[in-house]
């Protein structure tokens, strides 16, 4: 808990400042071929009720059997969160009625989860980061889905999701703004994608958040929290927090108490609304599932999984800073998606040559990312190859083309010459920059002779040299080497 609230993160109310306290429960669908306790497919989609076994449908006498791959994925995620792995955990029954939960209870973990306390380091800006504590990670099964729009008087039930493995990752109440919460979910999703334990696809429901929000006067004890259920996009998580914090501040400033309850966020109206009063744990009548033995494994099992983990975002970012000399910000942008980080390394080391990594990063994070965004793709999904990026950087590096011509080369690769080698393209199109000082001098002399008034101004105010540089570049079709133009102009004008 912070001793002093950050004044920048406080919300101004009518009667003074308020601090928002946020904790998140993330439900992440485990990447596995089959469900948590049955052999039916965990794949997304499929015609309704085609991925359903007798276990998922809760037929009498059917017993759950734990899927070891889901256990491995939960442990790997725990290791990625620097968390304590519990070698003994227990599955419990959480009893509640829901039409798409055929058993009448959800198999979850309550007092003894598979993963204990951990932490996530979240970058908010190049200079600002927070550490969000992880309370626990437990395994549980997902429920099915009720469909209310298929028939005028009846609801339909699709059990394809019923029994799919979820990891519930519970944070500590360590976040103090909507931006912090959004950055935390983004980072958590990145870690799980690197690990291959959850695809993080929020449109398909494989990552959803329950958002706990309360407000307090800075320095006071925590207020009463409300939980906003099943928020399914990072943008909506931010909007839900803002809306709920404002609502609670309004209630408290009007002299009313906050009621602990479960709420829903309506993105269309930008507001939360009451769903039900908040249940306590005893309402769910938790007890150990009699059909499942406690889950036990030894340290060697954990060590083997740890030994085969991929390089994770924080480690990769540190390596990009140390080995490639990248600024922390650039490295952070590149490692946000594993494929983009791989793409950068492929370009930076193409052909076994280590080239200017900062220049490579600038092209990937700048012009190429802008093009990728314009066609709704990520950089690695575009047709521009790491080899082409490397080629453009090399051509600038050895003085064959200027940065301005390089943009033209990229534009040609994007629009016309999709598979072209940049060097061959520059040759074929005559795009080499002019480094022949004789040709540049001729252009400089012509422009100086035509503009005696500007010459006098530039000699009085050397900052006007830029105008001459622009004119020479225009006269040479943008191909003159800018450095050579500068040097020649300074000599001719006596600057």
N, C-alpha and C positions, 0 to 999 in steps of 0.2 A: 504494500500500500504506500502511495507517495505521501510524504509529509506535507508537501505544499502543492496545491493544484497549479497547473500551468495556466497563467492568465489567458493565453491565446486560445485555450480549448474551452473556456467557460462560455456558457450561453447567457445572454443578457435577458433577464425577465423584467417585468414591470416594477418589481420591488428589490432588484439587485441581481447579483450573479448566481448562477447555478452550475453545478458540475454533473455531467451525465456519466453513469457507471454502466459499462457494457460487459456482458459475458455471453459467449456463444456456445451452442451445442450444434456441432456439425454432424450431419448424417451422411456418411460417404459410402457409396455402394462398392463393395469389394470386387476387384477384378478377378473373376474365377469363371470356369466353364459351367459349373453347376452350383446349386443353391447350398445354403449353410447346413441343412440337415437332410437333404434328399438329392437324388441324382438327376433331377430335372434341370433343363437348361436355364442358365441365368441371363441369357442374351436378351437385349432390349428388343421390343417389338414382338412380332409374331401375332397370328390371329388370336383373339381372346380365348383364354383357357386352353391353349395348346402346350404351354410349358408348365404343366401341373401334374404332379405325381399323387399317389394316394396319401402320402405323408402330408403334402401341401394342402390337400383337400380335407385333412383331419378325419380320414375314415377310421372307424373303430379298430383298435388293435394295431394301428400303424405306429412304429417307433422311430424317433429321430436318430440319425447317425451323423456324428460330426464330420465335416469336410475338412481334411487336414490342410488343403491349400489355403482355405480361409484363415486358419490358425496361423499359418506361415505369413500370410499377408498382413495380419494384425501385428505380429511380432516385428516384421520388417518396418511397418509404419511406426511402431513404438520406438524402434532404434533410430529412425529418421527424425523423431521428435526428441531425441536424447532423453528418453523416458525410462523409468524403472520397468523392467519386464517381470511380471509375477509368474513364477514357475508353477504355481497352483492357482487356478481360478475356478469359479463355480457358475453354472448356468441356472438362472432362476426363472420362474413363471411370473409374469406380470399380468394379472387378471383384469381384463376389461372387455366389454362387449362392443364389437364393431362388425357391421355386416360383412366386411371383406377380410375378417380374421376368423376363419372357420373354427379354429380350436377354442376360441373364447379366451385365449391368453396368448401373450407374445413371449417367446423364449428369449430372454435377455440376460444381462449380468448386473447384479445389484451391489451387494457388499464386497464381492471379491472379483474385480475386473481383471482382464488379462494384462492390461498395461496401466501403470500408475503414473506418478508425476513426471512431467517433462517440461520442455520450453521451446518456443519458436522465436527466433530473432527476426524482427520485422523492420525493414527500411522504409522510412516515411519520406526521406529526402536524402540528398547526398551527405548531409551532416547530421541527420536526426534519425535515430532508431529506438525502438522500444523492444522489451522482452515480454512476451505474453506467456504466462504460466499455463501449462496443461495440467488439469486436475486428474484426468483418467481417460482411457480409451477402452471401450468394451464392445464385444460382438453381440449382435442381436439380429433377429429376422425382420424383414420388411413385411408390411401388410399388403393386401391386394388393392384393387381400385374399384370404387363404386362409380358407375356411369349413370348420370341422371338425365342425359339429353338424347337417349336412343328411343324413348317411348313416352307417350303422353301421360301414362298413369303408373308406369313401373320403373324401378331402378334395376340396372343390370350390374352384375359383379364379374370382374375379370381377375382371376387369381394368378395370372402370369408372374406378377411381382411377389406374390405371397411366398415367404420363405427365402427370398433372396438375401444374401448376407450383407449386413450393414456394419460399419464401424461407427460408433457414436463417440465423437471426440469432444470432450467437455473442457472449455477453457476456464481459467480463473477470471474473476471480474476485473481484469487488468486494463481494459481499454476505456479511453476517455473521450472519444469522438467518433463520429460516423466514418471519417477517413481512416482512423486507426483500425476500425473493425473491417473495413473493405480491404485494407492492405494486409491484414492478418489472414483473411479468407483466401486472398490471392496467393499469399506465400504458402499457406497450408496446401492449397491445390497444386502449386508448383512442386512442392516436396513429394506429394503422393504421385504426381505424374512422373517425376524422375524415378521413383521407386517402382512404378508400374502397379501400384496397389489400388488405385482408383483413377478412372479416366477423367474425373472432374467435370463431366459434361452436364451442365446445369439444365440445359434445354430438355435432356432426357431424364432428368430427375435423379441422376446418380450423385449429385451433391446438393444438399438442401440444408438450410440453417434454421434453428430455433433461436431467436434473439431475445436475450434477457436485458431489460432496460430499467434503470431506476435513476432518480435524480436526488441531489442533496445540496445543501449549502456547503461551500468549500470548507473542509476540515471537520464537518459533522459526520456522525455515523451513517452507514448506508441506509438509504430509504427503502420503501416497499417496492419490490420489482414486479413487473409484468412481463409475461413471455409472449412473444409474437411467433406463431407457429409457421413452419414450412415456407420460409421465404426462399425463392428459387433463382435469384440472380444477385450478383454482387451489387449492381446498381440499386436494386430494390432493398437490399439489406441497409444500404446507406440512407435511402429515403424513409424506410420504416423507422430507423433509429431517430432521425430528425423529427419525424411526425410524432412519434410516441413521447420523445423528450419534451417537445413543445406542449403536448396534451397534458402531461403530468405537471409541468411547471404551471400551466394555466389552472389546473385543479387546485394545486397547493396554494397558489397566490390568491385564489378565490376562497380559501379557508376550508376546502374539502380534503378528505384523506384519500390516499391512493388505495384502491382495493386490489389485493393480489389476485390476478386472474390471467387466463389465457386469451390472447387477442389474435385477430387476423389483420394483415395489411392489405388494403385495397389500393393497388397502384394507380388505378383510374382516378380515384378521388384524392389520392395522396394522404390517406388517413388510416388509422387503425380502428378496429371496432371489436367489441367484446364478443367472445366465442363461448366461454364457460368459466365458472369459478375454478381457481387452480386447485388441482387435487394434490394431496400429500402422499408420501410413499405408502402409508398404511391403507390408503383407499384402494391401492392396487393389489393388496394381499400377496405381496412377494413371498415366495418360498422356493427352496432349491428344487429344480425339476427332477422328479423321481426317475425319469427315463434316461437321464444322462449322468454319468459318473463325473466327479470333478476332473477338470482338464489339467493334466500334469505333464511336464517335460523337464529335461535337465539343462544345465548351463551349457553343455557341449552342443546341444541342439540350437540354442540361441547364438553361441559363438560361431557356428557354421553359417547361420543366416547372416550374421554381421560381417563375416569374412567375404561374402559375395555381394554386398550392397554396392550399387553404383556410386560414382562420385556425386555428391548432393550439391544443391545450389550454392550454399555458403562456402563449401570447399572449392567449388569451381570458380566462384567469384574471386576468392582469395588468390587462387592460382593465376587467374587472368590478370590480376593486379600485379602479382609478383613476377610471373614469367614473361608477360607481354608488356608490362609497364602501362597498362590501361588505367585511367582514372576509375575510382570506385563506382561512379555513376554509370559510366559506359559499360563496365563489367556487369553491373546489376541489371541493366536493360537487356544485355545479351543472354544472361543465364536464366531470365524469367521463363523461357521455354527451352527445354533441352535441345530440341531440333535446331533452334536458332544458334545456340552455343556451339553445336557441332558444325553448323554451316560456317560460323565465324572461323573456327579452328581450321576447317578445310581450306578456306580462302587465305588465312594468314600463313599457312604452311604449304600451300599448293606447290607441287613440283619439288618439294624438299627444301625450298628457300624460305628463310624467315624474313618477312617483309615488314614494312611499317604498320604495326598492328593498330595504332590509333587511326591511321588513314583508312584501314580496312573497316574498323568499327564505325567510323564516320559515314562511310558509304552505306553500310548495312543499316545503321540506325537512322540515317537521313534519307537520301534520295530513294534508295531501294525500298525502305520501309514505307515511304510515302506512296510509291507505286503499288506496293503490296496491299496497303490499306484501301487504295482507290478501286482495287478489284476484289476486295473482301477476302484476301488470302494472307497467310503468314509469309514471311520472307522465304523460308525453305520451300514453300508450295509454289512459288513463282517459277517461270522457266529460266530465270537468270541463275547461272551456275556459280559456285564458289570460284571456279577457274576463271570465269569472265570477270568477276570482281577483282581477283588477283591480277589479271591482265591489265585492267584499267589503272590500278594502283601502281603497277610496275611502269606503265607508260608515263605516268605523271612523275614518278620517282626518277626515271632516267632522262627526263626533260624532253621526251618525244612530243608530248602534248601538254597543254596547260589545263588547269582545273576547269576552265570554261569549256574547252574542247571536250574534256572528259564527260561533261554533262551531255554534250551532243552525241558522243559515242554511246552512252547509256540509253539515250532516247532512241537511237537507231536499233540497238539490241532489243529494246522493249517493243518497238513498233514494227520493224521490218526484218532486221537481220538476227532472228531469234537465236540461231546456233553459232553465230559468227565468233571467231577468235578476235578479240579487240585489236591486237597488233595488225592482223591481216586486214581488218576493217579500216584502220587508220591509213594503211598503205593504199588500199584499193580506192578509198574516197579522197585521197590527198589531204588528209586532215593534220598532217604533221605541223608542229608549230615552227615558225620561221626563226631560226637562231642565227641566220646569216646576217652579221652586223651591217654589211654593205646595204642590203635591201632595207633593213630597218632605218639606217641613217638617211637613205633617200626619202623615206616616208616622213621622218622627223624634219628634215630640211624643208620639205614642201609645206608642212603644216606651220613651221615657225615663220617661213617667208610670208604665208598668207594671213598671219595673225599678229602683226607687230604690237597692237594694243594689248593683247593677252600676254605677250612676251614681257612687256614692261610690268604688267600686273603681277605675273608669276615671280619676276625678279624681286618685286617689293614684298610679295606674300607667297613664300614657297609652297604653301598648302594648295595653291592652285595648279600645282604640277599634275594633279590627278586628271584635270580636264584634258591636258595634252596627251597623257597616257591613253585616255579613252578615245581621243581622236585618232591616234596612231593605230590602236587596236582595230578601230572601225575601218581605217584605210587598208589594213592588211587582212580583213575578213576574220578578225579575232584570232589569227594564227601567230602573231608576233609573240615572242617570249617576253612576258610582262617585265621580268627582271632586267633583261637586256634593254628594253624600251626605257625603263626608269634610269638606268645607268647612262645611256646615250643622251637622254634629255637633260639630265643634271649637268653633264659635261658641256653640252651646247649652250645651255642657258647660264652657265657659270654659277650653279647653285651648290 
